[in-house]
């Protein structure tokens, strides 16, 4: 982080600073997950083709890493407004769009929280019913409720903080 970046972070509200650091952690986790997924896939290819050997459980881990990277990528896309979870706003005049921004963020947070709650209940049942040797697989599946929790938090932060300045310009 450069000196100017550090000053701009210090000048933000505590919620904007929280969002800034929170998104940094998410981005680091996504990068780490992608690197781990690619590295493990490469090692598996080399081991299988040249040594006729495979790391036990690596294919399951790679499949779950795909889920982790996908969910973190979706969170990053929503965070950066590449994906807008709003339908009506495209047809509304600009004045109404500005008035409805925060309620849309709140509605999106509520929808994601309901889906996240259902995903967490489903995950918990999967965890309880997983065989003793396969609980690590159920643990990796926590990304689904966690992903919806992250989406809920981002929408809730946008509801509290408000839209970014660059989002308001047409």
N, C-alpha and C positions, 0 to 999 in steps of 0.2 A: 504494500500500500504506500503510495507516495504521500508527501507532506500535505499536498492540497486535498487528496482524498481523505486523509485523517482529519483535517480541519472541517471538511464538509460533513463528515459523519458526526463530529462533535457538535456541530451547529443544528443538527436535527432534533426533533422531539424524541423522547425515550421510546415511543412506539415505532417511530421510523428507524431508530438505531437498532431496536430489537429485530425488526424485519430485515435490516441490512445484514446483521450477523447471522440471523437464522437462515437467510438465503445463501450466505457463504458456506455454511455447514452443509446445507442440502446439495449445493453444487459440488462440494468436495466429495460427498458421499456418492453422488452420481458418477463423477469421474473415477473414483476408486472402484466402484462396482463395474463400470465399463472396462476399465483396465484389467481387473481381476477376471472378468468374463472372457475377454479376448485372450489374455495370457493362459488361462486354464484351458480354453479351447485349443490354442496352439500346442500346448504341452500334450493334450490328449491326442491330437492328430499325429504328432511326432511319435509318441509312445505306441499308438495303435499300428501305424504304418511301418515303423522300423523295428520295433521291439516286441510286437504282438502282445502288448500289455496295456492295461487300462487302470487308471486310479479308481478304486471302488467309490461309488457314489458321486463321481465327478459329473456325470451326465445330469443327475438330479440337481446338483448344485448349479450347473450352468443354466438349466431351465429356470430355476428360481432367480438366478442373477438377471436373466432376461426380464422377469417380472419386476424385480427391484429397479432396474435401469428404466424400464418402461414407465413405471409409476413415478419415479423421480423426474423423468423427462416430462411427463404430463403435468406434474406440479410446477416445473420450471416454465413450461409453455403457458400455463394459466397465469403464473406470476408475471411473466413478461408480456402478457396480453396478446400472445400469438393465437391463443384460443380464447374466444369470448363465449362465456356461458350465458348468452342473452340472445333472444330471438327478435323480440319486438323492437329493440333499440335501433335496429337497422332501418326501420321504416318511420321512426319518429323524428320530428324536427329537433334541431340542436338544443333548444331551450328545454324541451321535455326530456331529452337524453341526459342533460346535466342534472335535472331534478330527480331523475330516477336512478342515477348511478349508485348511490348508497343503498336504496332499497333492493336493487338488483344484487348487489354484493351480499346483503343480508339474506335474501332468498336463496342465493347460491350456497351460502354457508349452511343454511338450514337443510337444504337438499343433501349436500355432501355429508352433513352430520347424521342424518337419518340413514343414508346408505352405509356410512361408516359404522354406525351402531349395529346394523344388521350384519355387516361383514365381521365385526368383532364377535358377535354372538355365534356366528357360524364358525369362525376360527376357534373360539373357545371349545365348542363341541368337538371339533376336529382334534384339538389338543388333548382333550379328555379321553377320546376313543382311539388315539394313535397307539399302536403297539410300542412296547418299551424301547425297542431298538430303532424305532423310526420316529421318535419324537423330535429329532433334529429337523426332519423334513417339515413337520407341522410348525416348528419354530420359524423356519424360513418363510412360511406362508403368511406370517404376520404383516407382510408388506401390504396386503390388500386393505385391512382396516387402517394401517398406519398411513397409507397413501391418501385415503379419504380424510383422515384426521389432519394431515398436512394441507390438503385442499381446503378443508373447513377453516383452519387457522389463517391461511392466506386470504380467503374471502372475508373472514371476520376482521383481520387487520385492515384490509382495504375499506371495510365498512367504518371502522373507527378512525383511521387516518384520512380516508378520502382518496379519490383517484390521484395519481401522479400528475404533475403539470403537463408532461408530454402526452398523457392520455386524453387530456381535455382539448388539445388542438385537433382540428379536423384533418 
